[in-house]
Amino acid sequence: MTDTFKNFARSLTSPPEHAVEIAPDDHALLPHVTRALYVGGGGDVALRLSGGGEVVLRNLQAGSLVPIRADMVRAAGTSATGLVGLW
């Protein structure tokens, strides 16, 4: 398979190359800090950001793609479903 962009420098504005399904957990870190979060089923998402801050993103719509650097998605306060971390 040819990858025309293989030798291009990656940046925060480049499309993500990796993804992982997220099961919200109040204690476990994500396997990788995200560059974006995909929300399959709408609702709220409680996050710990890579800088250490905590936030609840409210009323996210199904199909949303949120550009955010998070290292944890908390179960408490998260009602959205189908979460995928992208990096």
C-alpha positions in Angstrom: 0.0 0.0 0.0 1.3 3.4 -0.9 1.3 6.2 1.8 2.0 9.4 0.0 2.3 11.3 3.3 4.5 8.9 5.2 7.5 11.2 5.1 5.7 14.4 6.0 6.2 15.9 9.5 3.3 15.3 11.8 1.7 18.1 13.8 -1.3 18.8 16.1 -3.2 19.8 13.0 -2.5 16.6 11.1 -5.2 13.9 11.0 -4.9 11.4 13.8 -3.2 8.1 13.0 -4.3 6.0 16.0 -7.5 5.4 17.9 -8.7 3.5 20.9 -12.2 2.9 22.3 -12.6 4.5 25.7 -14.3 2.9 28.7 -14.7 5.8 31.2 -12.9 5.0 34.5 -12.4 7.2 37.6 -8.9 6.0 38.2 -7.3 4.6 35.0 -5.3 6.7 32.6 -5.9 6.4 28.9 -3.2 4.4 27.1 -2.3 7.6 25.2 -3.0 11.3 25.6 -5.6 12.2 23.0 -5.5 14.8 20.3 -9.2 14.6 19.9 -12.2 12.8 21.3 -15.0 11.3 19.1 -18.4 11.1 20.8 -20.7 8.3 19.3 -23.7 8.9 21.5 -24.4 12.4 22.9 -24.2 13.5 26.5 -21.6 14.8 29.0 -18.0 13.8 29.2 -15.9 14.3 32.4 -12.2 14.7 31.5 -8.8 15.2 33.1 -6.7 17.2 30.7 -3.1 16.5 30.0 -2.1 19.7 31.8 -3.9 18.4 35.0 -7.1 20.4 34.9 -10.6 18.8 35.2 -13.6 19.7 33.1 -17.0 18.4 32.2 -18.0 19.0 28.6 -21.8 19.2 28.6 -24.4 18.3 26.0 -22.0 17.0 23.3 -23.9 15.9 20.3 -23.6 12.4 18.8 -20.9 12.4 16.1 -19.0 15.2 17.7 -15.2 15.4 17.2 -13.7 17.5 20.1 -10.1 18.6 19.7 -8.8 18.1 23.2 -5.7 16.7 25.0 -7.0 14.4 27.7 -5.3 11.6 29.7 -8.4 10.4 31.6 -12.1 10.1 30.9 -13.9 9.8 34.3 -16.9 7.5 34.7 -18.5 9.9 37.3 -20.1 12.7 35.3 -19.8 11.0 31.9 -23.1 10.1 30.2 -21.9 10.1 26.5 -21.3 6.8 24.9 -19.2 5.4 22.0 -16.2 7.4 23.0 -13.0 7.0 21.0 -9.7 8.7 21.7 -7.7 9.8 18.7 -4.0 10.7 18.5 
